[in-house]
Amino acid sequence: MDFTGGYIAERWTPIWAEAYGNWKGMAFLDGVEPPSWVIGDLVREAGHAGMSPVILGEKGEEHTVRFIHAADIHLDANGLIREYRPKGMDLSNVSHQQLASIEHVGKIPSIQKDVAMRTKSATDLPLEFEDISCEWLSQALSQRYPGVEVISFTCDGEMHTTSSKARLRLAYNDVGQRAGLPPSMYIKGGFSPRVLKRIWGGLAIEVRFFAEIAPQMQVNLPRCYFAQVDEKSRQGIVLLEDLTARGVTFGVPTRPLSPDRVAAMLELMAKYHGQWWNEPRLPQYAAAKEPLHIFMKWQWRRDWWNKVMEMPVAAYLPSELRNADLVERAMETLWELNELQPQTYVHADPHLGNSYFETDGAPGLLDWQCSMRGPWAHDVSYFMTGALSVEDRRAFERDLLKQYLGALRASGGEPPSFDQAWLQHRRQMMHGLSLAVPTAHEQLSEANTVAYSYRFSQAAADLDVLQSLGLKRSG
């Protein structure tokens, strides 16, 4: 394909327009998968061996970047990769990188895992569930519990969605027993190639949350026994409390909550929002929004969006919000407006499936891999709209919002007026709608996505989300 003509919106999905991004800064500083890497994966998924774009440097020199799988590499007699060049492209001055052997190609990120596995030591983070061992678990837990040894364990209930997770059942030595370590806990990380490539940024964010922020939050969270990132293998792992052991009830997207339970969760949010209101450390968590933004843009790729419009999940979508270009413009407008609001620390993905309730009704939140600096309404409106039935939302959302604002003030935040808060609440419907509707069923079941789509579609219409964003079309 000849890409010298630049980005063509009518032909290519939005991710191609992002290819100019600072991939080194995103990958190695921000922990975000660069758009160019996503593009490389898309090219591979389309059945091509890979791609090798030519990039013009600052001084006019030309460089090549290759996205190629080891199995598809074919070197000629001189050890060179042969590439397809469209007619009319004069690349005669581009020198090919000579590759002495296939082992050298192992440095390419797409097969970095294979190289890492050959040199894996007991202290490296496991990259597959099969790599978990008593030795590694002992070393991981001994960081907080010196002298503990795991003498046996089993692993069951493996799942691969927006992360990989499984339950561990463990037996300890006397040190572990005296420390009161639990007989079961959950391990969460990237234990499949897809998760490692797509969700690396989120894994790193959740590790950072449990290492730096959770210990200071006076709210109900799963207890964390280990949290660590390996930048080399792009793995992030947390060992978390098995909440089923204390009989909690988990939120189910197809079962809306009562207004009282939603109110309890909003009070919990007010506590950590108030604690982190305009906190001086917030700027260091600003870049954490990028993995979520990239993921959402990827979900709006036009070929996928067009397929979604034919699915049951799109049945309730307002007609004007079936236009992917308008949805993307609305979300970019929302992101810009969100940056102008007072900032706090937000969960950023508090849907019903990430909530739980103790036997006494006390709420808690799971899955902090999207958490970041952001406005209070990002959490409040997303949870309230997704957790209530449409009828209850229409009847109680104003009262619940007033209750949250009062709790925020009591927790040290500086809430806006109700009219300002109501406008921000209306705007956030765009986030819930554009995230829930195109979510692939490998990440969330069809029944769950349809439930969320119905609630957010009704709310977007009720609250006139496009008008709130200044995008209402005349006529």
N, C-alpha and C positions, 0 to 999 in steps of 0.2 A: 504494500500500500504506500502511496505517496502522501506524506503529511506536510509537505513543504508549503501548502496553501494555507496552513493555519487551522484553527478550530472552526468547524462548521456545525453550528447548533442543530441544523435540520438533519444531519447525518450521524452525529456522534453523541454519546451520552455525556452528561455534565462532567464526569470525572476526567475526561480528556482535557477540558479547559483548565484543570488544576495541575497539569503535568509540569508546569514551570516552577513548582514549589521548591523550596530549599530542602531537598530530600535528606541531606546530611544532618541538618539541624533538627529536622523532624524525627529522623530515625534514631539518632544517637544522643540528642539532647532532650527532646520532648517525649521520646518513647512512643511516637506516633507512626503508624505505617504510612509512608509517603504515597501520594496518589500514583506516582510512576510505578511503584511496586504493585499496587492494585491493578493498574493497567497491564503490567506484565502477566499477572495471574489471569486476567480476562482474556488476553491473547492466547495463553496456554489452554484455558478452558474452551476456547473456540476451536481447538484442534491444531493450532500452529505450533511449531517446534519452539518458538520464542520470538523475541524481537531485539533489534540492535539499533536503536535510534542514534543518529549523528547529532551532536550538540555543539553549537558554536560557542567558543569560549570568549572571555572578555577581550582578549588580544587578537581575536580572529582565528585562533587555532581551533581545530576540530577534534572532538573526542567521541568515543563510542561507549555506550553503556549496554550491557547485555543481560537479558532476562531469558535464560536457557536452562532447561532441565538436563542433568547429566546424561540421561538415557538417550537424549536426542542430539548429543554433540558428536559431530563427525569431523575429524581433522584430516586435512590432506597430507601429502607426503612431507610437506614443510612444517607440519604442525599448526596449520592455520584453520580458523573457522571460515567456511564459505557462507556468504549471506546473499539473500535475494535483494536486488536493487531495482526499483521501478525504472522504466524507460524515461530518459530525459534527466535523470539525476546524475550529475558528474561528481562521483566520489573517488576519482582516480588518485587524488592526493591523500586519501585517508589511509594511513598505515594500520594494518591489522595487528592486534596484540598476539605475539607468538606464545603459544602454550606448550610448555615442555612435556606435559603429561596430563592425563585426566585428573590426577591428584591436585594439580594446581587449580583446576576448575572448582574443586571442593570449597574454595573460599567464597564462591558465589552464595549469597544469603539463602537462595531457594533450596540448597542442599547442605546448608551449614550444619543441620542436625546430624547428618550422617557422619560428618567429620568429628563433631563434638562427642558422639557416642563412642567413637574409636578411642578417644582419650579420656573417657569419663572416669572420674574417681569417686570415692564414697562421699565426698563433700559436695559434689556437683548436684544441682537440682535435677531430679528425675524428669525425663521428657515423655515417658509413657508410664501407664499404670504398672506395667510389668517391671519397670526399673525400681519401683519402691522396694526397699529392703529393711530388715530390722536394723541393720547398721546405719542406714541413712536416717531412719526415724529416730534412732537413739541420738545421733548427732544433732538433729534438728531440735528435738525436745530438750536436750541438755544445755542449749543456749540459755534457757530460762530456768531449767531444773537440773543443775549440775549433778552428774553421777547417775542419771536415769538411764536405764537400758530397756529397750523393747525386746522381749525374749520370743515373742511370736505375734503374728497379726494375720488377719484376713481382710480382703478388699471386695466389696460388693456394691451393687446398685450404681454401676458406672453410667454417667450421663454426659453427653456432649451437646451443649446448646451455645449460649454466648460465653461459656467457659466449660471446662471439664470438671466433674466432681464425682466423688465416690465416698462411701462410708467405710471407715477403718474400724475394725474390732481388735483391740490391743490387750496384750498381757505384759506386765512390767516386772522389773526386779523390785526388791524391797524399797529402794529409793523412790521409785515411781509410785509405789503403793502408799508410802508414807506421805508423799507430796499430794496425794489425793487426785492423781491424774485419772481421768474418766476411762471407762472400759470401751468407749467408742467416741469417735470424732470424725469430722468430715475433712477431706483434703480437696482443695480447689486450686486449679491452675490451668495450664494449657497442655493437655495430654493427648492431643491429636494435631496433625499437621495443619488442618484448617484453622483450629482455634489459635495455635501458635502464630500463624501468619496474620489472621484477621483481627484478633482480639488482644494482641500483645500490649498495646497501650492501656487497655482496661485492666489487665492483670497487674501491671506495674502500679496503676492508680490505686487499686484495692490494697496491695501490699503497703503502699505508702500511707493509706488511710489507717490501717490497723497498727502500723508502726508509730505514726506521728500524731494522729488526730484522735482515734478512738480512746486512747488512755485518758484523754482530757474531757471527753464528752460524758456528761452526766445523764445519759439516756440509756434505754434498754437496747443492748447489742449482744450478738453472740460473743462468747469469750474466745479470744484468740490465743493459741499456744505457740504459733510460729508464723513469721511473715518475712519473706525474703525474695529478692529479685536477683536474677543472674543475667546481666547485660549481654554477656558473651553468647549464651544460648537463647536469649530472649524468652526466658521463662520467669514466671512469677507464681509463687505458691503460698497459700495460707492454710494452716491447720486450725479448724474452727470447732467450736462446741457443737455437739449433736443435740439440737434443741428438742428432738422428739423424746429425749430421756427425761425431760421435765414436763412433758404433756402439753406443749403449746399447740395452738391451732393455727394453721397456715392459711393465708388468704387464697381464695380461688377466684380467678377472673370471671367465671360464669355465675358466681354467687355474690351479688352486691351486698355491701355492709349496711347496717342500720346507721342512721344519722348520729346516734350516740357514739358508736365505735369510730366513725370518721372524725367526730369531734375530739375523741381521745388521741387519735393519731396527729391531728393538727396541733394539739397542745404539745405533743412530743416534738414536733417540728419547730414550734415556737421556741422551745428550750435551746436547741442547738443553733437555730437561726439567731436568736438573741445573743447567745454566747459569742458567736463569730461575727456579729454585726460590725462591718467596717473594720475588722481586725487588721492590724498592720501586716500580719503574715499572709494575708489573702493573695497578694499579687503572685506569690510563688506557686499558687494553685490555678492561676488563670489559664495556662496552656492545657490544663486537663480537659478543657472543652473540645479540643481538636479531635480526639478519637471518636467522640459522639457525632460531631459535625461531619466527619468523613464518612462514618457509617451511614448516617442519614442520607447524605448525597449519593452514596452507592446504592441505597435502596430506591432512589428516584431515577436510576438509569432508565432511559426511555423504553427499552425492550422489555424490562421487567415490569415497569409501571403499566404498560399497555396490557400485559398479561393479567396483572392484578385487577384491572378494570373489568375483566370478564369473570372474576371470581365472586363468590358470595360475600366476601369481605367488603366489596365495593358497592353492595346493593343500596346502602343507606347514604352514601356520599352525596352531598349537594352537587348539583350538576356543574356549577361553576368551579368546584374544587376537584373535578375530574381531570382538569388540565394540569399536567405535570409542570409546565413552565410557570404557571401562576402559583402553584404550590411552592415551588422552589423560591420564587420571588418573595412570597409571603414569609417563608421561613428566614430568608436572609434579612428581611425587614425586621422580623421579630428578634433575631440575634443582635442586630444593630441597636434596637430599642432596649433590649435587656442590658446591654453594656452601659446604658445611661442611667440605670436604676441603682440605688444603694445595693452594695454587694455583701453577701454573707457566704457561708459554706452550705452547699446544698447536696442532697443525695443524688438528684438529677434523674433517677429512674424509679421513683416510688410507686410502682403500680401494685395492684393487689397481690400479685404473685411474689412480690418482694416484702410482704408484710406478714407479721405473725402476732398472735395474742396469747398472753399467759392465761392460766386457769382463772385468775381474778379479773381478766379483761384488759390488763395493762398491755399496750401495744409495743411493738419493736419492729426494726427494719433490717432486712438482709441485703446482700449484694450491693456493695458500695463501689463497684468498679467503674461507674460513671461519675462518681462524686467530684465536685469541682467548686470553684468560686462562681457564684451566680446570684440572681435575684430571688427573693423569698417565694415569689409567685410560681417560679419554675416547679417547686415541690408541691406547694399547696394546691394549686389549680389542677395539676396533673393527677394528684392522688384523689382529690375530692371528686373530680369529674369521672374518673375511671372506676371509683369504688362505689359510688351511689347509683341506684337505679335512676333512670331518666326522670321518673315521677318525683322521687325524693330530692333529686338535685334541683329541679324546678321549684320545689316547695321550701327547701332548706338552705340553698347555697348562700344566700345573702346573710342569713343568721350565722351560719358556720364561718363565713368570712369575717364577720364582726367579732365573733368569739376568738378567732385566731389572732386578729389585730390586737385585741386586749391582752392575750397571752404573750404575744411578742413584746409588747411594752413592758409587761411584768418581768420578762426575761432579759431586759436590757436593750432591746431593739428600739428603733425609732420608726414606728409604723406610719405610713402615709395616711391621708384622709380616706374616708370610705370611698368617695367618688374616684379618687386616684387609684385606690386598690381595686375597685371594680373594673376600671379600664384595663389594668394590668391582668386581671383574672380573665377577662374576655380575650385578650390577645393570646394568652397561653393555650387556648383551644387549638391553635394552629400546630403547636408542638405535639400534643397528644394525637391529633388526627394524622399528621404526616408521618409520625413514627409508627403508629399502630396499624394503619391500613396496609402498607407494603411489607410488613414483617413476614419473612419466610416461615413456613410451617415447621421447618426443622428447628427453629428457635422458639416458636410458640404455636400451639395447636390451632387448627382452623376454628374450633369452637371458641377458643379464647380470643383470637384476633377478631372474629365476628362480633363478640360481645363488646370488646373495646371500641371497635369501629362504629357500632350502633350508638354507643353512649357519646362518643366524641363528635360524630356526625350530627346528632341531634343538638348537642351543645353548640357546635359551630354555627348551626342555623339559628338557634334560639338567641344566641349572643352576638350574631352578625360579626363574625371574627374578621372578615375582610374590611368592614367599615372601621373596626377598632384599630386596624393597622394602616388605615388611610388608603386602602386599595380597592374600595368599592367601585365597581364599574357603573357608569351612568346608563340609564335605560334598562 
